Amino acid sequence: MTFKADLHIHSYYSDGRASPREIITYAISSGLSVISITDHNTFQGSIAALKTTSSFKNILVIPGVEVRTDEGDVLVYCYEGFEFPRSLGLLLEKARENNCLVVPAHPFDVMRLGIGDKVFDYKDWSAIEVWNAGANTGANKKAVEAARLLGIPGVANSDAHIVEHVGAAYTLIEAGDLTLSEVFEAVLKGRVKPVQGRYPFRSMVKRIKWSIEYRVRKHYSRSGLSSET
């Protein structure tokens, strides 16, 4: 069976605008069968989403996180959350111990803290994010070439921070069933097809507004002030 997956989404547990429930609802309406809410440095978004899935059918939520390592951003997908180190080398070891998948996020997008050529210095990658809907075309092309040179699968994701961007880019996964083990096996064996896509132009104003609002909130939070003062 072929399942449509978006494995790089942010909720309000980090710098996304939407709740996990809103993300799941939108994902289903967009024809997605598999998602992972990969908030920055926390599994909380995925954990909240998993608690929500009892209200929905035909959607698989993979516990995930986008870790800001000492080398750059890396996506980690697991059967359940775990305490992760920020050292990339140690993270890869810990992920292997926990049977997790590890994927460099937008590796050649310097504006998004990709790991760049460090992708060639480490082993144990499960796949590479070869298309990120928010990354520039040049960075995505470099990621495609890196996956080819390393001989590992490539996946495409939205990196959505507002719900309207969920599914803007996605991956088709050929799996026997809609379960974590089947989906993980399909990725590892390369039964995936990245589908390129960009954010709809009509939604970009909303995305920019949210980015500004989030930064303002973060600034006032750090300074101990209210954004309404």
Rosetta silent file (secondary structure, phi, psi, omega in degrees, C-alpha in Angstrom):
SEQUENCE: MTFKADLHIHSYYSDGRASPREIITYAISSGLSVISITDHNTFQGSIAALKTTSSFKNILVIPGVEVRTDEGDVLVYCYEGFEFPRSLGLLLEKARENNCLVVPAHPFDVMRLGIGDKVFDYKDWSAIEVWNAGANTGANKKAVEAARLLGIPGVANSDAHIVEHVGAAYTLIEAGDLTLSEVFEAVLKGRVKPVQGRYPFRSMVKRIKWSIEYRVRKHYSRSGLSSET
SCORE:     score description
SCORE:     0.000 S_00000001
   1 L     0.000  148.642  179.502    0.000    0.000    0.000 S_00000001
   2 E  -104.200  126.807 -179.546    1.080    3.545   -0.685 S_00000001
   3 E  -119.223  139.075  179.621    0.873    6.068    2.125 S_00000001
   4 E   -92.411  124.285 -171.984    1.320    9.813    1.857 S_00000001
   5 E  -129.559  140.216  170.324    3.594   11.135    4.628 S_00000001
   6 E  -125.276  111.289 -170.134    4.792   14.498    5.924 S_00000001
   7 E  -111.990   29.085  177.477    7.479   13.898    8.535 S_00000001
   8 E  -152.722   89.955 -176.143    8.606   17.427    9.397 S_00000001
   9 E  -136.758  143.155  179.019    5.909   19.589   11.030 S_00000001
  10 L  -114.925  137.974  177.826    6.040   22.078   13.913 S_00000001
  11 L  -111.820 -174.472 -179.921    3.309   22.723   16.469 S_00000001
  12 L   -73.706    4.259  172.962    2.902   25.298   19.215 S_00000001
  13 L   -78.971  -10.680  169.876    5.125   23.159   21.427 S_00000001
  14 L  -135.473 -109.642 -175.558    8.022   24.913   19.677 S_00000001
  15 L  -112.335   21.662  173.931    7.762   27.566   16.970 S_00000001
  16 L   -91.345  163.602 -178.178    4.664   26.386   15.108 S_00000001
  17 L   -92.941  -34.315 -171.042    1.298   28.118   15.341 S_00000001
  18 L   -87.920  159.329  173.899   -1.134   25.193   15.316 S_00000001
  19 L   -82.370  160.438  175.221   -2.036   22.639   17.966 S_00000001
  20 H   -55.739  -38.963  178.905   -1.375   18.919   17.372 S_00000001
  21 H   -63.311  -43.661  178.727   -5.132   18.371   16.963 S_00000001
  22 H   -62.232  -39.579  179.401   -5.362   21.092   14.313 S_00000001
  23 H   -64.637  -45.077  179.683   -2.393   19.570   12.492 S_00000001
  24 H   -62.116  -45.369 -179.783   -3.916   16.088   12.493 S_00000001
  25 H   -59.529  -45.346 -179.434   -7.271   17.385   11.261 S_00000001
  26 H   -68.287  -39.716  179.825   -5.650   19.322    8.421 S_00000001
  27 H   -59.740  -44.140  179.699   -3.348   16.417    7.532 S_00000001
  28 H   -63.691  -43.358 -179.976   -6.288   14.052    7.133 S_00000001
  29 H   -65.666  -21.168  179.310   -8.172   16.561    4.981 S_00000001
  30 L   -92.902    2.684  177.383   -5.051   16.839    2.801 S_00000001
  31 L    85.972   12.391  177.929   -4.891   13.101    2.214 S_00000001
  32 L   -80.673  142.046  176.713   -1.949   12.375    4.505 S_00000001
  33 L  -110.178  -20.902 -177.579   -1.819    9.005    6.237 S_00000001
  34 E  -133.982  130.340  174.828    1.462    9.448    8.143 S_00000001
  35 E  -137.956  160.379  168.410    2.766   12.510    9.961 S_00000001
  36 E  -137.983  124.819  174.479    5.413   13.373   12.508 S_00000001
  37 E   -88.809  108.634 -170.920    5.265   16.522   14.609 S_00000001
  38 L  -111.222   69.828 -179.828    8.947   17.285   14.990 S_00000001
  39 L   -68.036  157.257 -176.706    9.134   20.232   17.348 S_00000001
  40 E   -67.994  117.660  172.195   12.518   21.705   18.158 S_00000001
  41 L    60.174   25.601  175.690   14.289   19.772   20.907 S_00000001
  42 L  -156.047  141.593  173.947   11.132   18.212   22.318 S_00000001
  43 L   -86.956   -0.043 -171.244    8.905   15.202   21.698 S_00000001
  44 H   -56.568  -41.067  179.776    5.975   17.019   23.360 S_00000001
  45 H   -61.066  -43.916  178.746    4.145   17.829   20.132 S_00000001
  46 H   -66.512  -40.654 -179.978    4.242   14.193   19.019 S_00000001
  47 H   -62.145  -43.981  177.907    3.231   12.940   22.455 S_00000001
  48 H   -64.249  -38.828  179.214    0.234   15.280   22.488 S_00000001
  49 H   -64.637  -40.264  179.422   -0.667   14.188   18.955 S_00000001
  50 H   -62.386  -36.328  177.998   -0.548   10.524   19.919 S_00000001
  51 H   -69.084  -22.251 -177.350   -3.022   11.180   22.734 S_00000001
  52 H   -87.041  -23.133 -170.994   -5.288   12.843   20.180 S_00000001
  53 H   -64.638  -17.170  178.960   -5.285   10.080   17.569 S_00000001
  54 H   -62.901  -20.070  179.975   -7.945    8.060   19.399 S_00000001
  55 H   -87.583   -5.789 -175.358  -10.429   10.579   17.975 S_00000001
  56 L  -127.025  159.739  177.089   -9.277    9.941   14.401 S_00000001
  57 L  -120.352  155.162  172.585   -8.975    7.005   12.013 S_00000001
  58 L    59.317   39.079  173.969   -6.441    6.095    9.318 S_00000001
  59 L  -139.120  129.746  178.624   -3.670    8.387   10.511 S_00000001
  60 E  -109.085  124.209  176.541   -0.323    7.260   11.914 S_00000001
  61 E  -103.765  121.737  178.395    1.614    9.667   14.120 S_00000001
  62 L   -95.677  124.317  175.458    5.323    8.907   14.419 S_00000001
  63 L   -58.070  124.012 -176.163    7.001   10.216   17.590 S_00000001
  64 E  -146.779  166.182  179.650    9.554   12.714   16.325 S_00000001
  65 E  -156.462  148.039  170.889   11.790   15.633   17.197 S_00000001
  66 E  -105.930  108.912 -174.632   14.071   18.071   15.387 S_00000001
  67 E   -92.435  128.934  173.294   17.247   18.166   17.433 S_00000001
  68 E   -85.347   93.538 -177.867   19.546   21.174   17.294 S_00000001
  69 L   -85.310  177.259  177.941   22.853   19.288   17.503 S_00000001
  70 L   -69.114  -10.766  179.134   26.356   20.694   17.721 S_00000001
  71 L  -109.403  -16.121 -177.436   26.594   20.227   13.930 S_00000001
  72 L   143.083 -171.857 -173.038   23.115   21.378   12.878 S_00000001
  73 E   -83.296  135.249 -178.492   19.485   20.239   12.733 S_00000001
  74 E  -136.904  135.207  176.209   18.622   16.548   12.597 S_00000001
  75 E   -90.248  135.393  179.668   15.232   14.810   12.522 S_00000001
  76 E  -127.879  128.694  179.779   14.789   11.786   14.777 S_00000001
  77 E  -120.515  129.829 -173.017   11.839    9.351   14.548 S_00000001
  78 L  -136.893  171.211  172.921   11.295    6.738   17.250 S_00000001
  79 L   -74.507  -28.984  174.917    8.859    4.242   18.683 S_00000001
  80 L  -158.523  160.864 -177.734    8.738    6.465   21.754 S_00000001
  81 L   -67.099  156.719  177.555   10.498    9.551   23.043 S_00000001
  82 L  -150.754  164.641  177.513   13.841    9.372   24.824 S_00000001
  83 L   -75.180  117.848 -173.679   16.405   11.663   26.408 S_00000001
  84 L  -110.911  141.108  175.231   18.622   12.758   23.540 S_00000001
  85 L   -80.170  162.108  178.676   22.111   14.285   23.609 S_00000001
  86 L   -93.547  -13.696  174.468   22.976   17.357   21.540 S_00000001
  87 L   -72.679  125.341 -176.155   26.255   15.906   20.292 S_00000001
  88 H   -60.658  -42.035  179.450   25.530   14.506   16.831 S_00000001
  89 H   -60.619  -45.776  179.212   27.847   11.536   17.289 S_00000001
  90 H   -68.240  -35.553  178.370   26.261   10.601   20.599 S_00000001
  91 H   -62.585  -43.123  178.679   22.780   11.222   19.213 S_00000001
  92 H   -62.060  -39.883  177.908   23.371    8.753   16.392 S_00000001
  93 H   -64.406  -47.066 -178.158   24.547    6.148   18.892 S_00000001
  94 H   -65.609  -38.406  178.430   21.572    6.697   21.192 S_00000001
  95 H   -63.601  -41.488  178.390   19.147    6.638   18.273 S_00000001
  96 H   -62.225  -41.235  178.834   20.564    3.320   17.096 S_00000001
  97 H   -61.975  -31.316 -177.221   20.139    1.875   20.597 S_00000001
  98 L   -99.297   12.103  178.183   16.478    2.955   20.558 S_00000001
  99 L    57.572   40.383  179.862   15.793    1.683   17.005 S_00000001
 100 L   -95.553  160.048  170.538   15.116    5.208   15.756 S_00000001
 101 E   -96.433  142.064  178.872   15.459    6.681   12.295 S_00000001
 102 E  -127.358  127.974 -173.907   17.772    9.675   11.888 S_00000001
 103 E  -134.815  122.287  175.250   17.470   12.088    8.963 S_00000001
 104 E   -62.883  127.584 -179.966   19.462   15.300    8.356 S_00000001
 105 L   -86.264  133.575  178.040   16.958   18.156    8.066 S_00000001
 106 L    29.372   59.459 -166.846   17.405   20.569    5.123 S_00000001
 107 L   -58.739  -28.733 -175.694   21.136   19.695    5.264 S_00000001
 108 L  -109.300   15.236  176.267   22.425   22.314    2.824 S_00000001
 109 L   -95.324  100.362 -175.635   20.213   25.226    3.838 S_00000001
 110 H   -67.759  -26.344  178.807   22.570   27.443    5.851 S_00000001
 111 H   -71.203  -19.728 -178.751   19.722   29.772    6.826 S_00000001
 112 H  -111.849   17.366  176.189   18.020   26.849    8.562 S_00000001
 113 L    58.160   47.007  171.097   21.139   25.460   10.227 S_00000001
 114 L   -71.999  162.390 -175.658   21.559   22.364    8.109 S_00000001
 115 L   -82.462   -7.698  176.014   24.637   20.250    8.794 S_00000001
 116 H    62.439 -140.436 -176.778   26.077   20.832    5.321 S_00000001
 117 H   -67.482   -9.310  175.229   28.975   18.654    4.199 S_00000001
 118 H   -61.295  -17.330  178.182   29.054   17.059    7.657 S_00000001
 119 H   -58.564  -26.785 -179.115   26.425   14.749    6.196 S_00000001
 120 H   -85.813   -9.860 -174.892   29.314   12.857    4.619 S_00000001
 121 L   -91.731   -9.891 -176.833   31.240   12.521    7.896 S_00000001
 122 L  -123.180  152.052  175.519   28.729   10.371    9.753 S_00000001
 123 L  -104.937 -172.787  175.437   27.164    6.986    9.152 S_00000001
 124 L    72.410   12.627  172.188   23.854    5.558   10.340 S_00000001
 125 L   -68.040  138.044  176.781   21.645    7.967    8.400 S_00000001
 126 L   -86.061  -32.955  179.343   18.304    6.339    7.648 S_00000001
 127 L  -167.007  177.258  174.614   17.521    8.801    4.859 S_00000001
 128 E  -126.760  138.954  173.893   18.157   12.426    3.878 S_00000001
 129 E   -74.865   98.782 -174.781   15.577   15.181    3.613 S_00000001
 130 E   -89.081  -14.808  174.972   16.186   15.882   -0.059 S_00000001
 131 E  -141.169  118.669  175.465   13.286   18.286   -0.453 S_00000001
 132 E  -116.504  124.807 -173.133   12.159   20.780    2.153 S_00000001
 133 L   -61.144  -22.157 -179.559    9.271   22.980    1.023 S_00000001
 134 L   -98.171   -8.391 -178.732   10.797   26.009    2.734 S_00000001
 135 L   -84.826  158.834  179.425   14.397   25.539    1.607 S_00000001
 136 L   -75.620  158.704 -174.808   15.832   27.091   -1.522 S_00000001
 137 H   -60.490  -40.035 -179.535   16.110   25.023   -4.692 S_00000001
 138 H   -60.940  -43.060  179.003   19.913   24.995   -4.665 S_00000001
 139 H   -63.931  -41.639  179.558   20.028   23.550   -1.156 S_00000001
 140 H   -65.371  -38.906  178.898   17.490   20.871   -2.067 S_00000001
 141 H   -63.869  -38.973  176.478   19.441   19.896   -5.183 S_00000001
 142 H   -63.148  -37.074  179.032   22.596   19.457   -3.093 S_00000001
 143 H   -67.127  -39.048  176.339   20.638   17.208   -0.729 S_00000001
 144 H   -60.250  -44.624 -179.579   19.435   15.086   -3.653 S_00000001
 145 H   -66.492  -38.202  178.699   23.035   14.667   -4.810 S_00000001
 146 H   -63.068  -42.272  178.505   24.225   13.804   -1.296 S_00000001
 147 H   -62.269  -39.570  178.896   21.613   11.057   -1.016 S_00000001
 148 H   -64.405  -46.478 -178.182   22.748    9.685   -4.376 S_00000001
 149 H   -65.100  -36.840 -179.101   26.417    9.705   -3.403 S_00000001
 150 H   -83.799  -13.739  178.753   25.707    8.075   -0.049 S_00000001
 151 L    69.513   36.388  179.698   23.316    5.546   -1.557 S_00000001
 152 L  -124.663  159.880 -176.010   20.534    6.219    0.936 S_00000001
 153 L   -64.775  157.241  174.390   16.837    7.112    0.493 S_00000001
 154 E  -117.468  141.348  177.851   15.562   10.657    0.137 S_00000001
 155 E  -125.012  156.672  177.980   12.389   12.035    1.701 S_00000001
 156 E  -120.047  139.546 -178.188   10.413   15.238    1.156 S_00000001
 157 E  -142.160  164.837 -178.498    8.669   17.208    3.897 S_00000001
 158 L   -85.087  -33.047 -170.751    6.836   20.482    4.419 S_00000001
 159 L    55.415   42.346 -174.477    8.657   21.822    7.505 S_00000001
 160 E   -70.680  137.453  173.419    5.301   23.484    8.191 S_00000001
 161 L  -116.295  -11.841  168.729    5.005   26.161   10.881 S_00000001
 162 L  -126.227  153.184 -169.848    1.405   27.057   10.056 S_00000001
 163 H   -64.281  -29.562 -178.975   -1.245   24.448    9.428 S_00000001
 164 H   -65.688  -13.856 -179.883   -1.871   25.551    5.828 S_00000001
 165 H   -95.075   -6.957  178.390    1.625   24.382    4.904 S_00000001
 166 L   -60.510  128.170  179.556    1.185   20.802    6.127 S_00000001
 167 L    82.882    7.147  178.938    1.621   18.473    3.165 S_00000001
 168 L   -60.146  -37.623  168.520    3.110   21.149    0.885 S_00000001
 169 L  -129.655  150.188 -175.076    5.836   18.580    0.160 S_00000001
 170 E  -156.166  174.165 -179.697    5.501   14.935    1.105 S_00000001
 171 E  -123.946  133.970  172.981    6.817   11.411    0.683 S_00000001
 172 E   -89.557  124.721 -176.080    5.035    8.417   -0.789 S_00000001
 173 E  -117.304  125.303  176.546    5.833    5.346    1.301 S_00000001
 174 E   -92.947  105.348 -177.094    5.238    1.788    0.123 S_00000001
 175 L  -133.163  153.121 -178.930    4.483   -0.196    3.274 S_00000001
 176 L   -68.452  -30.198 -178.081    2.630   -3.391    4.043 S_00000001
 177 L  -157.006  165.766 -178.083    0.496   -1.774    6.695 S_00000001
 178 L   -89.040   70.345  178.411   -0.036    1.510    8.494 S_00000001
 179 L  -133.937  159.587  179.615    2.176    0.718   11.491 S_00000001
 180 H   -58.666  -47.122 -176.567    5.404    2.161   12.845 S_00000001
 181 H   -62.571  -41.114 -179.634    7.390   -0.986   12.164 S_00000001
 182 H   -68.471  -41.324 -180.000    6.156   -1.281    8.563 S_00000001
 183 H   -68.034  -42.926  178.234    6.768    2.408    7.807 S_00000001
 184 H   -60.722  -43.539  179.934   10.235    2.358    9.398 S_00000001
 185 H   -63.400  -40.046 -179.784   11.157   -0.736    7.388 S_00000001
 186 H   -62.975  -41.437  178.487    9.906    0.884    4.178 S_00000001
 187 H   -64.283  -48.979 -177.170   12.072    3.961    4.746 S_00000001
 188 H   -61.346  -32.596 -179.212   15.160    1.930    5.572 S_00000001
 189 L   -91.686    4.052  174.840   14.712   -0.208    2.460 S_00000001
 190 L    77.935   19.540  177.762   14.178    2.812    0.234 S_00000001
 191 L   -85.380   58.047 -177.087   10.539    2.170   -0.613 S_00000001
 192 E  -137.076  152.557  176.637    9.933    5.899   -0.661 S_00000001
 193 E  -137.393  111.530  178.488    9.360    8.585   -3.286 S_00000001
 194 E   -72.421  136.361  179.323    9.860   12.260   -2.401 S_00000001
 195 E  -116.649  115.084 -176.053    7.282   14.591   -3.939 S_00000001
 196 L   -70.143  153.584  177.456    8.425   18.172   -4.342 S_00000001
 197 L  -172.507  160.794  178.157    6.225   21.101   -3.440 S_00000001
 198 L  -126.233  161.784  176.915    6.240   24.704   -2.273 S_00000001
 199 L   -66.061  137.857  176.906    4.113   26.689    0.133 S_00000001
 200 L   -59.333  135.581 -176.495    1.021   28.152   -1.544 S_00000001
 201 H   -57.744  -37.683 -176.165    1.633   31.824   -2.341 S_00000001
 202 H   -65.117  -17.805 -178.135   -1.675   32.861   -0.782 S_00000001
 203 H   -97.251   -5.593 -173.138   -0.530   31.546    2.607 S_00000001
 204 H   -67.730  -34.218  177.171    2.851   33.252    2.707 S_00000001
 205 H   -61.410  -41.741  178.811    1.571   36.476    4.287 S_00000001
 206 H   -64.075  -39.381  178.948    0.134   34.423    7.133 S_00000001
 207 H   -64.518  -43.107 -179.922    3.443   32.584    7.517 S_00000001
 208 H   -65.679  -42.996  178.198    5.398   35.854    7.648 S_00000001
 209 H   -59.844  -42.869  179.969    2.974   37.358   10.160 S_00000001
 210 H   -65.208  -40.622  179.729    3.304   34.308   12.371 S_00000001
 211 H   -59.841  -43.237  178.794    7.102   34.411   12.170 S_00000001
 212 H   -66.338  -44.917 -179.822    7.117   38.046   13.319 S_00000001
 213 H   -60.674  -42.893 -179.461    4.566   37.379   16.071 S_00000001
 214 H   -63.659  -43.261 -179.809    6.541   34.403   17.348 S_00000001
 215 H   -64.224  -38.669  177.770    9.794   36.353   17.455 S_00000001
 216 H   -64.466  -45.336  178.700    8.123   39.204   19.339 S_00000001
 217 H   -60.032  -43.216 -178.678    6.635   36.762   21.864 S_00000001
 218 H   -64.329  -40.830  179.221    9.989   35.078   22.306 S_00000001
 219 H   -61.758  -48.455 -178.118   11.739   38.416   22.852 S_00000001
 220 H   -69.194  -31.746  177.627    9.279   39.537   25.512 S_00000001
 221 H   -64.256  -42.105 -179.873    9.317   36.123   27.155 S_00000001
 222 H   -67.863  -33.887 -177.529   13.092   36.291   27.514 S_00000001
 223 H   -86.042   -5.727  179.077   12.951   39.832   28.878 S_00000001
 224 L    76.624   18.795 -178.933   10.207   38.948   31.359 S_00000001
 225 L  -110.499  162.521  174.818    7.813   41.512   29.871 S_00000001
 226 L   -89.165  139.923  178.604    4.345   41.204   28.388 S_00000001
 227 L   -69.256   -8.950 -179.671    4.056   41.754   24.652 S_00000001
 228 L   -92.947   -5.076 -178.345    0.985   43.879   25.409 S_00000001
 229 L   -84.374    0.000    0.000    2.919   46.477   27.424 S_00000001
